[in-house]
Structures are given as C-alpha cells and as structure tokens.
Amino acid sequence: MDENPRLTRPDADADPEFVSEPETAAGEQEDWGDFAKFLLKLVVVVLVFRSFIFSPFTIPSESMLPGLRNGDYLVAAKWPYGFSKLSLPGEVPLIPGRIFESLPERGDVVIFKHPVDGTDYVKRAIGLPGDTIALRGGTVILNGEPLAQERGSFVDIPMSANTGCREDGGTVVDGNTCRYRQIIETLPSGKSYPTIDFGPRRADDFGPIIVPKGKLFVMGDNRDNSLDSRFPATPGQGVGLVDTDLLVARASRVLWSTDGSAEWLLPWTWFTAARWDRIGSDI
C-alpha cells in the first residue's frame, strides 16, 4: 500500500462540468477579444458604407420646397461625383484631392459644403462649367434659351412644428395647410421638377454670367426663399458659385420624415409625428 497517497483532481475530459479557474479566465478573455474584433469589423463596415456608398443627411430649411421639406431625412449616394476628404468622417485628409471625379447632371439635387463656413447645403444643379446663366422675371435662361415652364398649378403643404407658411408667398387654407403657386420647370434634357414662386422679387433678375471651369451654379426649388448661387458666398447665407471640389453626395431618396412634433420622452410621438407618405419618396 502506498503510504503517501496523493490527492488528485478529476480528469477534466471525464467531467465536462469541471473547469479550473485559470481556464475560466482565459475563456472570458477570449470571448471579450472576439467581441472586440466583431465591434471593430462592424465599425469599419459602417465607415466604409457611409464614406463611399450611402450616407444620411437632414433637411433643416424650406429652401427646397416642395420636393424636400424641413424634417426630411435623406439617404444620399456618395459615389456619383467622386471622393475626397469630404467623403470621410471628420474630413480626415486621407484622400489627396478628388478621385474618380465626375460632374453632376443638370437637375441633380446635390449636397455640398458651403464655400465659407463648411456646413452641408442641398440645392439643385442648374448650370455646369461653361454654361451661361441668367434669370429674367424668375425664368431661368440657360445658354440663351429660357427653360420651359408650366404655370397655373398650386401645391398644398401641411403646416406643422417645422413647416410654417410664408405670408409673403403662401396662403393658409383649411387652417393647417399652406398653398403656394407652383411652376414645373423642365431642363433641355427633359428632366422636370416643381418649384415655388412667391411672385416678383429682386432676385428674379440676375446675370448673365458664364459658369467658370470647376464651378457649379445651384438654386433652391423654393426660388424666392433660397440663398443660392444668385447671392455672394457668406457664412449661413448665399453660396455663390460652388466649387466642384466641395461636392459630397447626390440626394437619392427620403429615408424618414417628421413634422417636428415628436418628443424624446414620449415614444409614441415618434410614430404620430412621422410623415408616412413621404418615407421612401424619390428625389
């Protein structure tokens, strides 16, 4: 008989419920390491998607009525005009200049950085480099020819916490709807879109000017409530002629829309405030 018997632990392979303390700690560390790797991969995928494919933007003003409204959340395509540091989160200077550069088509709704203050603006591209642009009585003259206009219709826009009614251009009907005069404008390419007309205004006559190389002439669809290329580039105001290097994306579709009545502490208002008829609208 062994006079000095030794204590032995059960074989871990024989008893699957037996796990030593060091092995448990190692397993937990491995689990956290795998989770960290997953999060890192997820962040990379999201950054790549937002930088080079699609990215969300918000509409904070009424300058693009009636097509876009204050409270719309857009998804915008990042690839149509090429990529620059403006494509990246925080404008990290990892892309030299602009790669895969391409000009917008006339009529594109473009998102760009303000030439002075760097904030995101959204307008419609009307004039490309080399185009001659003028306005006479509110009608756009493109390369000597007035754009076709269909007049006589109206557009009704529901009023809400984030959508008022301009007394100098709109009329309140039924107590909660603002009615504006609408003009359907058509480009030489055949692309048409609605604009809003308040009547005679100082900015209805402009130019002519020739759009220089590397520049764009942009306008808001709400023509009498838009500080666009007709006005000098000033922080928070007009944008002047926009450098093509400031292009960020092309607006594609309305992803979400709210009338501004939602309250964070009242979750049901997130749904009652939604403008469901606008979600998924093409731009």
C-alpha positions as CSV (number, residue, x, y, z in Angstrom):
1,M,0.0,0.0,0.0
2,D,1.2,3.5,-0.8
3,E,1.9,5.1,2.5
4,N,1.9,8.5,1.0
5,P,-1.3,8.7,-1.0
6,R,-1.6,11.9,-3.2
7,L,-4.8,13.8,-3.8
8,T,-5.7,14.1,-7.5
9,R,-8.4,16.1,-9.2
10,P,-10.9,14.5,-11.6
11,D,-9.9,14.4,-15.2
12,A,-11.4,17.4,-17.0
13,D,-12.1,15.3,-20.1
14,A,-14.0,12.9,-18.0
15,D,-16.1,15.5,-16.2
16,P,-17.2,18.2,-18.6
17,E,-18.6,20.3,-15.7
18,F,-15.1,20.7,-14.2
19,V,-13.3,23.8,-15.3
20,S,-10.3,25.2,-13.4
21,E,-10.2,28.9,-12.5
22,P,-7.4,29.8,-14.9
23,E,-9.2,28.1,-17.8
24,T,-12.3,30.1,-17.0
25,A,-10.4,33.4,-17.0
26,A,-8.8,32.5,-20.3
27,G,-12.2,31.7,-21.8
28,E,-13.6,35.0,-20.7
29,Q,-10.7,36.9,-22.2
30,E,-11.1,35.1,-25.5
31,D,-14.8,35.9,-25.5
32,W,-14.1,39.6,-24.9
33,G,-11.4,39.6,-27.6
34,D,-13.8,38.1,-30.1
35,F,-16.5,40.6,-29.2
36,A,-13.9,43.5,-29.6
37,K,-12.9,42.1,-33.0
38,F,-16.6,42.0,-34.1
39,L,-17.2,45.6,-33.0
40,L,-14.1,46.7,-34.8
41,K,-15.2,45.0,-38.0
42,L,-18.7,46.5,-37.7
43,V,-17.3,50.0,-37.3
44,V,-15.1,49.5,-40.3
45,V,-18.0,48.3,-42.4
46,V,-20.2,51.2,-41.3
47,L,-17.4,53.8,-42.0
48,V,-16.8,52.3,-45.5
49,F,-20.5,52.3,-46.3
50,R,-21.1,55.9,-45.1
51,S,-17.9,57.1,-46.8
52,F,-18.2,55.5,-50.2
53,I,-21.7,54.2,-50.7
54,F,-24.6,55.9,-48.9
55,S,-24.9,58.4,-46.1
56,P,-27.8,60.1,-44.3
57,F,-28.4,63.8,-44.3
58,T,-31.2,66.0,-42.9
59,I,-33.1,68.9,-44.4
60,P,-33.1,71.8,-41.9
61,S,-34.8,74.5,-44.1
62,E,-37.6,75.2,-46.6
63,S,-35.3,76.3,-49.5
64,M,-36.0,73.1,-51.5
65,L,-39.8,73.1,-51.2
66,P,-42.0,71.5,-52.5
67,G,-39.8,68.4,-53.2
68,L,-37.9,68.4,-49.9
69,R,-39.2,69.6,-46.6
70,N,-37.8,70.6,-43.3
71,G,-37.7,67.4,-41.2
72,D,-36.9,65.1,-44.1
73,Y,-34.0,62.7,-43.6
74,L,-32.3,61.8,-46.8
75,V,-30.1,58.9,-48.0
76,A,-27.5,60.3,-50.4
77,A,-25.3,58.4,-52.9
78,K,-21.6,59.2,-52.2
79,W,-20.0,57.8,-55.4
80,P,-21.6,59.8,-58.3
81,Y,-19.2,62.8,-58.1
82,G,-16.0,61.0,-56.9
83,F,-14.4,61.0,-53.5
84,S,-12.3,63.4,-51.4
85,K,-11.5,64.1,-47.8
86,L,-15.1,65.5,-47.6
87,S,-16.4,62.0,-48.1
88,L,-14.7,60.7,-44.9
89,P,-16.0,61.1,-41.3
90,G,-14.4,64.2,-39.8
91,E,-13.0,65.1,-43.2
92,V,-9.8,63.1,-42.4
93,P,-7.2,64.1,-45.0
94,L,-6.6,60.5,-46.3
95,I,-7.7,61.1,-49.9
96,P,-5.5,63.5,-51.8
97,G,-7.5,65.9,-54.0
98,R,-10.5,64.2,-55.6
99,I,-10.5,60.8,-57.1
100,F,-13.0,59.4,-59.7
101,E,-14.2,62.9,-60.2
102,S,-17.4,63.4,-62.2
103,L,-19.7,66.4,-62.8
104,P,-23.4,66.3,-61.8
105,E,-26.1,66.3,-64.4
106,R,-28.2,69.4,-64.7
107,G,-31.2,68.9,-62.4
108,D,-29.3,66.7,-59.8
109,V,-30.1,67.6,-56.2
110,V,-26.5,67.9,-54.8
111,I,-25.2,68.0,-51.3
112,F,-22.1,70.2,-50.9
113,K,-20.1,72.1,-48.3
114,H,-20.7,75.8,-48.0
115,P,-17.7,77.6,-49.6
116,V,-17.1,79.7,-46.4
117,D,-18.5,78.0,-43.3
118,G,-18.3,74.4,-44.4
119,T,-21.8,73.4,-43.4
120,D,-23.8,70.9,-45.5
121,Y,-26.1,72.6,-48.1
122,V,-28.5,71.0,-50.5
123,K,-29.5,72.6,-53.8
124,R,-30.3,71.7,-57.4
125,A,-27.5,71.9,-60.0
126,I,-28.7,74.2,-62.8
127,G,-25.5,75.4,-64.5
128,L,-22.4,73.4,-65.3
129,P,-18.9,74.7,-66.2
130,G,-19.2,76.7,-69.5
131,D,-22.9,77.3,-69.2
132,T,-24.3,80.9,-69.5
133,I,-26.9,81.5,-66.8
134,A,-29.3,84.4,-66.4
135,L,-32.8,85.0,-64.9
136,R,-35.4,87.2,-66.3
137,G,-38.7,87.6,-64.4
138,G,-37.9,84.5,-62.4
139,T,-37.4,82.4,-65.6
140,V,-34.0,80.7,-65.9
141,I,-32.2,81.4,-69.2
142,L,-29.8,78.6,-69.9
143,N,-27.3,79.2,-72.7
144,G,-29.6,81.8,-74.2
145,E,-32.8,79.8,-74.1
146,P,-35.5,80.1,-71.3
147,L,-36.3,76.9,-69.5
148,A,-39.7,75.6,-70.3
149,Q,-42.2,76.3,-67.6
150,E,-45.7,75.1,-66.8
151,R,-47.6,77.6,-64.7
152,G,-51.0,77.8,-63.2
153,S,-50.9,75.0,-60.6
154,F,-50.7,75.1,-56.8
155,V,-49.1,72.8,-54.2
156,D,-50.6,72.3,-50.7
157,I,-48.1,71.6,-47.9
158,P,-49.3,70.6,-44.5
159,M,-48.2,73.0,-41.7
160,S,-46.5,71.6,-38.6
161,A,-44.0,72.4,-35.9
162,N,-41.2,72.6,-38.5
163,T,-43.1,73.8,-41.6
164,G,-44.7,77.2,-41.5
165,C,-46.4,79.3,-44.1
166,R,-44.7,82.4,-45.6
167,E,-47.2,85.2,-45.6
168,D,-45.5,86.9,-48.5
169,G,-45.8,83.9,-50.7
170,G,-48.3,81.3,-49.3
171,T,-52.0,81.2,-48.4
172,V,-53.3,79.3,-45.4
173,V,-56.2,77.1,-46.4
174,D,-58.3,74.8,-44.1
175,G,-56.4,76.2,-41.1
176,N,-53.4,73.8,-41.3
177,T,-52.3,73.8,-45.0
178,C,-50.1,76.3,-46.8
179,R,-50.9,76.8,-50.5
180,Y,-48.1,78.0,-52.9
181,R,-48.1,78.8,-56.5
182,Q,-46.2,76.1,-58.3
183,I,-44.1,76.2,-61.5
184,I,-43.0,73.0,-63.2
185,E,-39.6,73.6,-64.7
186,T,-38.1,71.4,-67.5
187,L,-34.5,71.2,-68.5
188,P,-33.3,70.6,-72.1
189,S,-32.6,67.0,-71.1
190,G,-36.4,66.6,-70.4
191,K,-35.9,66.4,-66.6
192,S,-38.8,68.2,-64.8
193,Y,-39.3,69.2,-61.2
194,P,-41.7,71.5,-59.3
195,T,-40.6,74.9,-58.0
196,I,-42.4,77.5,-55.8
197,D,-43.0,81.1,-56.9
198,F,-43.8,83.9,-54.5
199,G,-44.3,86.5,-57.2
200,P,-42.0,89.3,-58.3
201,R,-38.8,89.5,-56.3
202,R,-35.4,91.3,-56.6
203,A,-33.5,88.1,-57.3
204,D,-35.9,87.2,-60.2
205,D,-33.5,89.1,-62.5
206,F,-29.8,88.0,-62.5
207,G,-26.8,87.8,-64.8
208,P,-25.9,86.7,-67.4
209,I,-22.8,85.0,-66.1
210,I,-20.6,82.2,-67.5
211,V,-20.0,79.4,-65.1
212,P,-16.2,79.0,-64.8
213,K,-14.4,75.7,-65.0
214,G,-14.6,73.8,-61.8
215,K,-17.7,75.6,-60.6
216,L,-21.5,75.0,-60.4
217,F,-24.5,77.3,-60.4
218,V,-27.0,75.9,-58.0
219,M,-30.5,77.0,-57.0
220,G,-33.2,76.1,-54.4
221,D,-36.5,74.9,-55.8
222,N,-38.2,77.4,-53.4
223,R,-36.9,80.1,-55.6
224,D,-37.9,83.1,-53.6
225,N,-36.8,81.6,-50.3
226,S,-33.4,80.3,-51.2
227,L,-30.0,81.9,-50.7
228,D,-28.2,80.1,-53.6
229,S,-25.7,81.0,-56.4
230,R,-27.5,84.2,-57.1
231,F,-26.1,85.5,-53.8
232,P,-22.4,86.0,-52.7
233,A,-20.9,83.3,-50.6
234,T,-21.4,84.4,-47.0
235,P,-21.5,82.3,-43.8
236,G,-25.0,81.0,-43.2
237,Q,-26.3,82.8,-46.3
238,G,-25.7,82.7,-50.1
239,V,-23.3,80.1,-51.6
240,G,-22.1,81.9,-54.8
241,L,-20.7,79.7,-57.5
242,V,-19.9,76.3,-55.8
243,D,-16.5,74.7,-56.4
244,T,-17.0,71.1,-57.6
245,D,-14.4,70.0,-55.1
246,L,-17.0,70.8,-52.4
247,L,-19.4,68.2,-53.7
248,V,-20.3,65.5,-51.1
249,A,-23.2,63.4,-52.5
250,R,-26.2,63.2,-54.7
251,A,-29.6,63.2,-52.8
252,S,-31.4,59.9,-53.7
253,R,-34.4,59.2,-51.5
254,V,-36.3,60.3,-48.4
255,L,-35.5,57.8,-45.7
256,W,-37.6,59.2,-42.9
257,S,-39.7,62.4,-42.4
258,T,-41.1,64.0,-39.3
259,D,-43.4,67.0,-38.8
260,G,-41.3,68.1,-35.7
261,S,-43.9,67.3,-33.0
262,A,-42.1,64.3,-31.6
263,E,-40.8,64.3,-28.0
264,W,-37.9,62.0,-26.9
265,L,-39.6,61.2,-23.6
266,L,-42.9,60.3,-25.3
267,P,-42.0,57.3,-27.5
268,W,-45.5,57.1,-29.1
269,T,-45.0,60.6,-30.6
270,W,-42.1,59.2,-32.6
271,F,-44.8,57.5,-34.7
272,T,-47.5,60.1,-34.7
273,A,-45.0,62.7,-35.9
274,A,-43.9,60.6,-38.8
275,R,-44.9,61.8,-42.3
276,W,-45.5,58.3,-43.6
277,D,-46.5,59.4,-47.1
278,R,-43.0,60.9,-47.6
279,I,-41.0,57.9,-46.5
280,G,-39.3,56.3,-49.5
281,S,-40.1,59.2,-51.8
282,D,-37.8,59.6,-54.7
283,I,-35.9,62.9,-55.2
